[in-house]
Amino acid sequence: MASPSQNGSDPPQPVRIAGTGSYVPDRIMTNRELEDLVETSDDWITSRTGIRERRIAAEGELTSHMAAAAARRALEQAGVKGDEVELIIVATITPDTITPATACYVQQELGALRAVAFDVSAACSGFLYALEIARHAIAAGAFRNAVIVGAEKLSAFVNWTDRNTCVLFGDGAGAAVLLPSEDHHGRILSSHLGTDGAQAELLNIPGGGAACPITPDNVEKRLATLAMQGREVFKHAVNAMRRASETAMEKAGLTTGEIALVIPHQANLRIIDAIAERLNLPAEKVFVNLDKYGNTSAAAVAIALDEANRSGRIRTGDRILLVAFGAGLTWASAVVEW
Ligand code: UT7
């Protein structure tokens, strides 16, 4: 894989995660329900992926609604009011509309009328891309706070007749509030981003953009839905997330033994297990919730971070490693001291 052209150096002003939040839709879709849609089985899905169920947004429930719900919870925990927010970044590949950005709708929902708002498109790595952009923006003094969100309504872009993909994905949102760090709690110690556009074809939504506009024929061919070469993506995912994990730890001056918890992208339990094995991490140090939500792309690490935070899996002073991988190909990692 090509080495990344840009790789964030540590900003001078420390930045902390001051609050987290998440939201998932009420509707649970089990593996058994998928057996009625495509030629699959609960046993295949569970044993090949670890996924048991996923959440599906209601018809009128959009990415922006889930993003705003997650953001509100993160703001409440951070003690920041909606009208005080200065920067909103939404990471998503399932925006409400092609333009304007989903972040603009979130700005309205939060009443964050002073905020600058835009989207980041980096697939499953998007939340950590947003983290990196926002922390540098705060460290540079351009903004006093930021809300970063990973949010997806993947159910609207899944080909429900393709068993290779439709069993994998789910809907939801996770958010974090970033503030300058006065004490050291929640401080982002290091981060690392990478992209390999040469592998763009491995995982994409080919239709719906200018290259393949929406036409009745393209819709008929289901070109505006997720397509993936799963086995190839699997291999890249393991290698890229292992390397990204090592790089972020190295930049933070930490070894695996000094990391209290790893929160990886939630795509496939076999991918997570393979990374844990390569990094010599015991299972209890790896956070997994994909059994409940499937792969929620940009939302996955963000939801997992919030669940780990609110359930007490992360304690003050813990060093945690966040790592993600997705379409692009993209990958990203960060080490945070809680
Ligand atoms: O979030 C971004 C990153 N995404 C990922 O990291 C996903 C990476 N890829 C994966 O997680 C796995 O490759 C999959 C879960 C997508 C697939 O697992 P796999 O072990 O790589 O299976 P495969 O694609 O090699 O397919 C093995 C067999 C095939 O049948 P044949 O050709 O051996 O007869 C597939 O047709 O399993 C079949 N298959 C299924 N069978 C029952 C594929 N999907 C299903 C299914 N139910 N849902």
Boltz pocket constraint, residues with backbone or C-beta under 6 A from the ligand:
constraints:
  - pocket:
      binder: B
      contacts: [[A, 39], [A, 40], [A, 41], [A, 44], [A, 45], [A, 48], [A, 49], [A, 124], [A, 163], [A, 164], [A, 165], [A, 167], [A, 229], [A, 230], [A, 231], [A, 232], [A, 233], [A, 234], [A, 237], [A, 267], [A, 268], [A, 271], [A, 295], [A, 297], [A, 325], [A, 326], [A, 327]]
      max_distance: 6.0
